Amino acid sequence: MKNKIYRQGDVLIMPVKKIPANLVRTKKVTLALGEVTGHHHSITTGDAVGFADQENSLADFFEITANSAELTHQEHDTISLPKGKYRKIIQVEYSPKEIVNVAD
């Protein structure tokens, strides 16, 4: 299987071989919250488990245990992700003065 990467707005999804052992399961598989709009990037269908430093945190890693799952956002197209383990990376903007998270 090729390591295909996925992007939905400011969220980059990369396949990983394993999830770090020090992380705990999250209550939901929400990857990012829109600071401007209140929208969110979340796994809404298919069996998936999120992992982060704390149970109530946004998922930094996640595993899709069904054949596929859907990553949704209210302003972006839905992305179908195949079974596997993934890492979330949030896009940042560079300016000579500071690095700023992209506001979605």
C-alpha positions as CSV (number, residue, x, y, z in Angstrom):
1,M,0.0,0.0,0.0
2,K,1.3,3.4,-0.9
3,N,1.4,6.0,1.8
4,K,-1.2,8.4,0.5
5,I,-1.6,11.7,2.3
6,Y,-4.9,13.6,2.6
7,R,-5.7,17.2,3.2
8,Q,-9.0,18.8,4.3
9,G,-8.7,22.6,4.7
10,D,-5.9,23.2,7.2
11,V,-5.7,19.6,8.3
12,L,-3.1,17.2,6.8
13,I,-3.6,13.5,7.4
14,M,-0.6,11.1,7.1
15,P,-0.5,7.3,7.4
16,V,1.7,6.0,10.2
17,K,3.0,2.5,11.1
18,K,2.0,2.8,14.8
19,I,0.4,5.1,17.3
20,P,2.6,6.3,20.2
21,A,2.1,4.0,23.2
22,N,1.9,7.0,25.7
23,L,-1.3,8.4,24.3
24,V,-4.8,7.7,25.6
25,R,-8.1,7.2,23.7
26,T,-10.1,10.4,23.1
27,K,-13.9,10.5,23.7
28,K,-14.5,11.6,20.1
29,V,-12.4,11.6,16.9
30,T,-12.4,15.4,16.3
31,L,-9.1,16.5,14.7
32,A,-9.5,20.3,14.7
33,L,-12.0,23.1,15.7
34,G,-12.5,26.2,13.5
35,E,-11.3,29.2,15.5
36,V,-13.2,31.5,13.3
37,T,-16.4,29.6,12.3
38,G,-16.8,27.0,15.1
39,H,-16.8,24.2,12.4
40,H,-14.9,21.0,13.1
41,H,-13.0,18.3,11.3
42,S,-14.3,15.0,12.6
43,I,-14.7,11.3,11.7
44,T,-18.5,10.9,11.5
45,T,-19.1,7.5,10.0
46,G,-17.1,4.3,10.2
47,D,-15.4,2.8,13.3
48,A,-12.5,5.0,14.4
49,V,-10.6,5.6,17.7
50,G,-8.7,8.9,18.5
51,F,-5.6,9.2,20.5
52,A,-4.1,12.2,22.4
53,D,-2.3,13.3,25.6
54,Q,-5.7,13.6,27.4
55,E,-9.1,12.0,27.0
56,N,-10.9,15.3,26.3
57,S,-8.3,16.6,23.8
58,L,-8.5,16.8,20.1
59,A,-7.1,13.6,18.5
60,D,-3.5,13.9,17.3
61,F,-3.5,10.3,16.0
62,F,-6.4,8.0,15.1
63,E,-7.0,4.5,13.8
64,I,-9.8,3.5,11.5
65,T,-10.8,0.0,12.3
66,A,-13.6,-0.3,9.8
67,N,-12.9,-0.7,6.0
68,S,-13.3,3.1,5.7
69,A,-14.5,6.1,7.6
70,E,-15.5,9.7,6.6
71,L,-13.7,12.8,7.6
72,T,-16.2,15.7,7.5
73,H,-16.2,19.4,7.8
74,Q,-19.1,21.8,7.3
75,E,-17.3,23.8,4.5
76,H,-15.1,21.2,2.9
77,D,-15.8,18.1,0.8
78,T,-16.0,14.8,2.8
79,I,-12.9,12.6,2.5
80,S,-13.2,8.8,2.7
81,L,-10.2,7.3,4.5
82,P,-9.3,3.6,4.3
83,K,-8.6,1.4,7.3
84,G,-5.3,2.2,9.0
85,K,-3.5,4.4,11.5
86,Y,-3.0,8.1,10.9
87,R,-1.4,11.3,12.3
88,K,-3.0,14.7,12.1
89,I,-0.9,17.8,11.3
90,I,-2.3,21.3,11.3
91,Q,-1.0,23.7,8.6
92,V,0.7,26.8,9.8
93,E,1.5,30.1,8.1
94,Y,5.0,31.5,8.1
95,S,5.8,35.2,8.4
96,P,9.2,36.6,9.2
97,K,8.0,37.7,12.6
98,E,6.1,34.6,13.8
99,I,4.5,31.3,12.9
100,V,0.7,31.4,12.9
101,N,-1.8,28.6,12.8
102,V,-4.1,28.8,9.9
103,A,-7.6,29.9,10.9
104,D,-10.4,27.8,9.4
